[in-house]
């Protein structure tokens, strides 16, 4: 899919398909979502530039994610969004030049849709490729802050699941902790990647004073979010350790019960084994009270260790 945007009456507006045949060269932002071969060739012919392949966009080396060439400034930036109900970081390839911004991504990302919705109601006299890119980064940082808040609220609920004594749900708590840890880790990766993106833009981008001020504000926001992200990691670690500790205590309690049961029933079993021997001469064999005596002896043999454990405070 190929989307193009132009500036009309100080607004960023999406160009209609019938307009693109004539005005695509006037676009200030060209956004490609999983483009077809025809769309790739159309961009290559019209703008005289080749689009990066998907495997190039996902490269993690700094030299592949941030570089300058004759086409402009190239930045590959991570965006966090849900894919089939799970958080996922998707790399987006940006190319900034003085004339336009190019963005290439393999799937739809909510931040781009939100920018289009905001652009309908905003009037800006200085719409430039860099300002569009910075606006996307602002939306991304806002979304990451909201995600951290959701993780924090989720961990508060997990705290009640782990630390409440009446309704403790440890297995469900561990599942939730694993999910929140995964989300928090992806948020941290995205924050650190955005921090590097903006630092590279500040160092090599031809930005206006207003744009530089916006970038500095974003960097301060990221710097304030990273400690909160660390705090959430520590909270996850504490709750995970607490949940595993409670599970170990429950398992130890079960093993303790079985151990005590084995010790309690061992002496009666010994008495029963003695009187169950197949010897011809057993002193109590012909005794009238032999059977009640054996039963009472087995009961006493079971009660005695139980009473001893209770007295020592082991039960």
N, C-alpha and C positions, 0 to 999 in steps of 0.2 A: 504494500500500500504506500502510495506517495501522497503526502500532504504538503501544500505550499501556503505560505502566509505572506501577506504584504501589508504595508502601512497605508491606511486610508483614513484621512481626516484625523490624524494623530491616534489612530487605533490599530491594533494588530488584528487583522481579519483574515479568515481562511478563504483562499481562492476557490471558487467553484470549479468543478471539472471542466465545464465548457469554457471557463476563462483561462485555464492552465495552458491550453493550446497556443494562446496568444501572449499571455502575460507571465509565464513561468520564469522568464529571464529577469523579471522585476521583483521576484520574491526576495524577502529579507530573511526568511527561514524556510528551509526545505527539510521536512521530517519524513524519514523513510522507515516503515515498519515491515520487517520481513519482506523486502522488496523482491519482485520477480526479476528475471533476467532482462526483460524488456524495460522495466523501470530503471534498472541499473544502467543499461546502455543509453537510455534517454538522458539521464543525469550526466553520464560521461561525455556524451556528444554536446549537450547544451552548455555545460559548465567546464568542459575539458578537464575533468578530474575523475580518477578511479575511486570507487568505494571500497573500503576494507572488507575482507571476508570475515565470517563469523568467528573463525578460530583466531584471527588477528585481534578482534575486539576483546576476546577473553584472555589475552596474554596478561600475565601478572608482573612482568618485568617493568621497572620504571621507565626504561628507555623505549619500551613499546607503548606505554600508556600516556606519556607526555613527550612531545617533540615538536619542533618547528621545521618547516620546509617552505618551498616557494608557494604552496597552496594556502599556507596560513598556520595557525596554531591548532595542534591536534591534542585532544584530551579525551581519554576513556574514563568514564565515571560510573560508579555503581549506584543503582537505585534499588531500594528495598520495597518489595510489594508482595502480595499474596499470590501464590500459584497453586491452584487446587487446594486452597485452605491452609497452606503452609507458607511461612516466610521464605522469600527467595531474593537473592541479589542478582540483578541483571545488569550487565555492562552496556553502556550506551556510548557510542563513538561520536564525538563532537569535532567539528572543524570550524574554527572561527577565522573569518577574514574581515576586511573592512566593509565588504559589500553584503555578506550574508552569513548565516549560520546553517551548517548542515548537521543533522543528527540521524544516526542509524541505530536501530534496535531490532531485536528479533521478536518482540511481543509488545502488546499494549501495556502501558504503565500509567497508573492513576495520576501521577504528578503532571504528565503532559496534558491529560484531559482537563485537570483542574486549572492549568495555566490558560488553556483555551477558553474556559468558562469565565475566568477572571478578566481576560483581555476584552471580552465583550462589553464590560461595564467600566473599563478604565481608560482614561484619556492621558496619554503621555506624549510630550513634545519631543522627547529624546529616545525614541525607540531605535535601538541599534542591535546588531548581532550579540555583542557582549552583554547588553542589558537583558536580552531574552534568556541567555545562558544563566546569568546571575539570578533572574527570577525563578528559573527552574530549580536552581540550587537552594534558593530561599524556601520554596515549597517543600523540597526534599528534607531540609533541616527541620522545618515545622513538623513534618510527618514523623521524622525520627524522634523528635521530642514527645509527640503524642504516643508513639509506640513504647518509649521508655516509661511513660506514665501508665500505660496499660499493663506493662510488665510489673511495675511497682504495685498496682492494685491487685494483679493476679497473685503476687507473692504474699500480699496481706491475707488473701483468702487461703493460700496454702499454709500460712502460719497458723491459722485457726485449725486447719485440718491436721496439722502435725502436733501442735502444742495443746489443743483442747483435750482434756482427760476423759470426757464423757463420750464424745463421738469422734474418735481418732481414726482417720482413714489414711493409713500410711502408704499403701500401694498406689492409690489414686494420687496421693500427694507427690510421690516420686515421679509418676507420669507427668504431672503438671510441672514439676521442677525441671524435668528434662526439656519440656517444650519451651518454658520460659528461658532456660539457659541457652537454647539454640537461637531463640529470637534475639536475646541480648547480645550474643556473640556476633550475629549478623548485623545488628545495629552498630556495634563497635567497629566492625570492619568497614561499614559504610561511612561512619563518621570520620575515621582515619583517612579513608580514601578521598573523601570530600575535602578534608583539611589539606591534603597534598594537592588536589586539583586547584583549590583557590590560591594556595601559595605559588603554584606555577603560573596561574593567571596573573597574579599580582606582580610577579617578577618579570614576565615577558610580554604581558598583554598591554596593548595601547589603550588604556582605560581613561575615562574622564574622571574628574575629581569626585563626582557623585557616585560613579561606579566603584571607585576605590574605597569610598566611605562605606558603601554597601558590603563590599567584600570584607572589610575590617570588622563590621558588625557581625557578619556570618562567622568569621573566625573566632570572635569572642563568644558567640553562641555555642559553637562546637566545643571550645575550651571549657565552657561551663557544663556541657552535657557529658563530657568524658568522665569527670569525677563521679557523677551520678550513675553512670554506666558501671564504674568500678564498684560503687556501693552495692548495686544490684547483684553483681557477681559474688561479692562477699556474702550477701544475704542468701543467695542460692546455695552457696557452699555450706553456710551454717545450717540451713533448713535440711539440706541433703544429709549432713552429718547427724543432725538430730533425728531425722526419720530412720536412718540406718541404725542409730543407737537404740531407738525404741524397738525396732524390729529384732535386734539382737537380744534385748532384754526379754521380749516376749518369747523368743525361741529358747533362751536360757531358762525361763520359767517353765516352759513345757518340758524341757529336758530334766529340770529339777523334779517335776511331778513324777515323771517316769522313773527317775532314779530312786526317789523315795518309795514309790510303789513297789519297785523291785526289791528294795531292802526290807520293806514291811512284809512282803509275801515270801521272802526267802526262808526265814525260820519255820513258818508253818509248813512250807514245802519240804523242809528237811525232816520235820516230825512225821509228816505223811509218808515220806520216802522210807523212813526207818520202819514204820509199822506196815509198810506195804511190801517188805522183803519176804521172799518165799523160803523162810527157814522153818524147819520142823519144830524147833523149840524156841518160842518167844514167851517170856515170863507172863505177859498180859494176855496171851492168846485164849486161855480158858477162864480169865477173870470176868466176873459178871459186869463190872464197871469199867472194863478195858476200853470199850468204844467211847463212852462219855469222857473218860479220862483223856483219851487221845484228842478228842474234839476240843476240850477245854485247854489242853496243852497247846494246841495249834492257835487258838484264839489268844491265849496269853503271849505266845511267841510273836504274834503279829502286833498286839497292842503295846508290848514293851518297847520296841524300837520307835514306834510312833510317839509314845509318851516321852521318850528320851529326846527325840528331835524337837518336840514341842517345848520341852523344858529348856533346851539350849537356844531356843529362838531361831532355829533353822527353818521353821514353817511359818 
